[in-house]
Amino acid sequence: MVKLRLKRCGKKQRAVYRIVAIDVRSRREGRDLRRVGFYDPIKNQTYLNIPVILYFLEKGAQPTGTVQDISKKAGVFMELYPNQ
């Protein structure tokens, strides 16, 4: 099973996260299938590759809670389910 989750990178006390598609059995810092976005909580910046995220969601990938919140703010689920 594939999940969309955060992968930590950056310096100590200056965490920056990549949003990646990764196998459930992998560690947080393990090898990812594809990088699909970027999240900086300090500067409050987000970059999402929406077509790739939609592709993985259509194939059955499950986002974690934090990734789901970030995606909702960006309106990813409005593109996936336009009638809701």
Secondary structure, 3 states (H helix, E strand, C coil): CEEEEEEEEEECCEEEEEEEEEECCCCCCCCCCEEEEEEECCCCEEEECHHHHHHHHHCCCEECHHHHHHHHHHCHHHHHCCCC
